[in-house]
Amino acid sequence: MQLYPMVFKPILKKIIWGGSAICPFKGITPGQDSIGESWELSHVDENFSVVDNGVFEGKSLDELINTYGKQLIGGKVMEQFGSRFPLLIKFIDAHADLSIQVHPNDELAKKRHNSFGKTEMWYVIHAGEGAALYSGFSKQITPEEYVERVQNNTIMDVLRRYPVSEGDVFFIPAGRVHAICAGCFVAEIQQTSNITYRIYDYNRKDANGNGRELHTEQAKDAIDYTLYSDYRTHYEPLKNEVVELASCKYFTTDLLELDKPFARDFSAFDSFVIYICMDGKATLKDDKGNSLDVHQGQTVLFPADTKTITTSPLSHAKFLVSYIK
C-alpha cells in the first residue's frame, strides 16, 4: 500500500490555564476558550492521533504503525524507539503561568515509570506583553539547596527568566528546570512521554484550599544542576534556506521560511518527516505524486519512504520541520 502525507484530528485539551489562541490559529470554528494544548501528532496511550485525510481517514496512528511499521516511521527509528512513535507535537497557549517543572531522562524514566524520558524544544509563535518563560538556573546550586529553596519558597530566586518574543527558540533537554508563563503561545516538539515532576506552583490553591502535589524528591534526582551562561537558542533566520534550530538523538528541527518553491531530499535519513505550518499557506508534494494543500496551524506526517518533499508557498509560508537523523 502506498503511504501518503497525512494530517490528523487535533486533540484539544481544556485546561484551567488555557487561553483562546489555539482555535483561531488553527482555523477551528467555532472557537473554544481555555484550550491549553492541541496535541497535533500523538502516540501517547489513550491519546492516539487519528488520520483526517485520504484513504486512512479514521485510522489511528497506532493502527498505522502496527500495519506499516518501518515503511511509516523508518527502520532505523524503530531500532532506536521500537513501535512507539517517538515524538509528540503540541501547540501550547498559556493564559496563566504553568508550574515550574522538570522531566526525567531515559534512564530514570525507564527505571521509575517504564517510559521514555522527555527532551523537548519550544518555538515561540506569539508572545503577549510581558510574556516570559523560565529555563535553567541563574546561579549554581546543589541538590540540597534545591530542596531547601522549594521548602522556603525561594526557588524562583535562582531560576533564569527570559522575556520572549515571536521566533524565540529554547531547547529543553531532560533534566533542565523550566516553565512556560502567561502570554506565551508556543509550538512544542518533544519525546513521546507524559512524565512531569512538578517543582513549584507559586503556592496556588484550588477551590478547596489545597495546593497541587509537588514531586520534590523525585525531581531532586532528575534535575541537571549544570550552570550555563545562556539557555536560549541563537539562530539567524534566512529565506528559502534550511535553518537548523535543534538537533539531538531524539529529533532534529529545522526552520523553513519560503516565498518561492523549495525542494528537499530526505532519502538519507530513513525517518518519518513532520511539517508544521506556522504561517501562510502552501502545497506540499512528494516524489510519489501525492499533493496536499496546507495552512497555518496544520501538522503533516510524511512516511519514512518519502524521498523528496517540494513546498510551494501561496505567497509565503513558514514551517518547522522535524525528523530523526
N, C-alpha and C positions, 0 to 999 in steps of 0.2 A: 504494500500500500504506500502510495506516495504521501509523504507528510508535507505540510504547508505552514506558512506563518499564521499563528493563532493568537487571537485576543480572548480575554477571559472576563467573566462577570465579576465586577468588583465586590469584595466582601466589606461592606461598610460597618464600622464599629462605632456605636453610640457610646460615648464616654463622657463622664462628668466634666472633664477639662476640654472637651472638643469644641471646635468653633464652627464656622459656617462657610469656609473657603473651599472645601473639597468638592462639593457638588457643582458649583459654578465653574471651577477649574476643569472638571471632567465633562461638563456639559450635561449633567444629570438634572432632569426636571421631573416633578417639582423639587426644589432644593430641600435639604433637611438640615436642621441645626444640631449642634452637639455631636457632630461626626468627628471623632478624634483621629480615626485612621481609616484608610481604604487599603485593604490588602489586595494588591493588584495581581500577584502571582504567588501562590502559597501551596506548599505541601506539608503544612503543619497539621497534625492529627485533628480531625473534626473541623478543619478549615481548608479543605481541598478546593482549589480553584476549578471552575467549570468552564469549558470552552463556549464561546459566544459567537463563533462564525464557522462556516464551512460544514463539511460532512461529519465532523466530530462534535458539532454543536450539542451541548447537553452532557458530553462525557467529561469525567473529572481528570485532572492531571494524574491522579493515582492510576486510573484505568489505562491511560495512555502509556505511562511508564511500564506498567505490568505487561502491556502488549508489545510496545515498540522499543523499550529499553535503550540500548546503545544507539539505535537509529535516532532517537529523540534527544537524549542528553549527552551521548558520547561515550565511547568505550573507556577512554582514559578517565573521564569524570566518574563513571560507575566503579572503576577500580579504586578510586580515592574515597568516594562517598557512598557506595552501594546504590540501592534502588531508591534512596531518598533524594528528591530534588534538592540540591544544596543551597539554593538561595530563596529568600523571601523578599519581595519587593513591596514597599509601602509608600503611601503619602501620609504625612502626619501634620495635623493642624492643631496647634496648642493655643487655646484661649486662656489657659491658666498655666502656671509653672508645673512641670512634671517633677516627680520626686528625683532626688539625687540617687543614682544607681550605678551598678557595675554588673558585668556579665562574666561568668567563668570561662576559662579556656577549655579546649577539647578534653584535656587530660582530667581536669577537675569535674567537668560536666559529665564525662563518661563514668567516673567513679561514683559521683553522688546521684546522678539522675539518668544514667544510661542514655545520654543525649550528646549531640554536638555542642560545642561552646558557641559563643556569639561574638564574632568580629563584625563590625558594620561601618558604614560611612553615611554621611549626610551631605546633601546638596540643598542649599537654601533657595527655595523658589520665590518666596516673598517674606519680607520682614517688616512688621509694624513699627511704629515709632517707639524707640527704646528697647526693641527686641534684642535678646541676648541668649547665649547658651553657655553651659559650663563644660569644660574639657580639661582634665588633668589637674595637677596640683600647682599652686603658686609658690610653695616652699617645700623643702624636704621634710617629711615626717616619717615616723616609724609606725609599725602596726599597733603598738601600744598607745601611741599618741592619738592615732586614728580613733580607737575605741573611746579614749578619754574625751576627745572632742565631740564625738557623737553624743555622749552622755551629758556633756555640759553645754551642748548647743553652740559650739564654736567651730564646727566642721566647715561651715561656709567661709570662714576666715582664711582657709588655706586652699581654696579651690580657685582655678583660673577662670575668670569670667570674660567672655568675648561678646561685645556688641557685634551684631551681624547685619548683613545686607544681602540682597539678591546675588546669587552666584558664589557665595562663600561655601567652602568645602572643608569638612572635617572627617578625618579617618579615625575611627574609634576601635582600636584593637581590643580584644578580650582583656580584661584587667584594668582598663582605663576608666576612672570615675568620670561621670558625665551627667548632663541633664539638658533637656530642651525646655526653654522658658516661654512665657506668654508672648504672643505675637509672632512666633516662628511657624512658618509653613515650609516643610521640608520633604524631599524625597529621600527615602532610606533604603539602602541595599545592604542586606545582612545575611549571615548564615541562617539556615533553617533551624531555629531554636527559639523557644519561648521562655527561656530561663533568665530571670532578672532578680538580682539581690537589691532590695531597697535599703539605702543607707540612711537617708534623711528625708523627712516630708514636712519640714518647716513647722512642726508641732500642730499641724492641721487636725481638726476633729470632725467626725461625721455627725449626722443628725442626732445620734445617741450620745455624743460627747466622747466617743472613742477615737484614739489615734490609730493610724494604719500600722500594720505589722512591719517591723524593721528586721532586717536579716544581718545584724551587726557582726556576729561571729562568722557566719558563712562568708560574708563579704570581706572580712579581715584577711582570710586566706586566699581570696580571689583577686584582690587588688594588686596591681603593679605599682609599686611605690617609687619607681624611677622618675626623677625630675627632669623635664625637658624645658628648653628655653622658649619653645613655641609649639603649640599643638594644632595650629591651623595649617591647612594645605595651601601652598602658594603655587599658582599657575598663571600662565598668560593665555587668555582666550584668543583663538585665531579662527578666522573664517575659512570654511572649506578645507580644513585640515583636522586630523585626529589629534586631540589633546588628551593625554593620559592624566587622569585625576588620582587614581589609586590603583595599586597592584600588589596583591599578596597571594598566598596559595589558595585562598578561598574565592577570590574574584579579581578581575581587572575591570575597571570602569573608565571609559573614555567620554569626553565631551565632543559633540559634533554639532557645529553651528553652520548652517548652509544657506546660501542664496542661489545655488546652482546645483545640477545633478552631481552626485558623488557615488562612485562605486568602490566597494571594499571586498577584499578576498579574505575569507575566514577559514579556508580549507586546511591550513596548517595546525589548527587548534584542537580538532576533534572534540568540540564542545558546542552545546547549545549557545545561542546568542539572544540577548534580550535588548530590544529597542524601547526606550521610554520616551515618549514625545512630551517635551517640556514646554514647547511653544510652537505655534504655527500649525501648518498642515503640509502633508507630503504623501507621495505614493512610494511604497516600498515594493521592490521587485526582486525575486530571487533567480538563480540560474536554472530553475526548473519550470519557469514560465508562470509562476504564481505572482499575483499583484494584489496589493492591499492599500486602500486609502486610509490614512490615519490622521488624527487631530490631537491637539493638546490634551494631555491627561490620559491618553491610551498607552497601554503596555503591550508589546508584541513579542511572542516567543517564536524564534526561528529554530527548527530542529538541527541537530548536530550534522546531519548530512547535507546541509546548505553550504555551498561553496562560496558564492558571491551574493552580496546584497547591494542593490543600487537604490539610492534615496534621491527622489526628485521633489524638491520643495515646491509648493504652490507659488509662494513669493519668498518666504523664508521659513526655516524650521530649525528647532533645536532639540537634540536627543542626548540622553545618557545611554551609553551602550555598554552592556556588561556580559562577560563571558569568563571562562577559566582557561588560563594559558597552560 
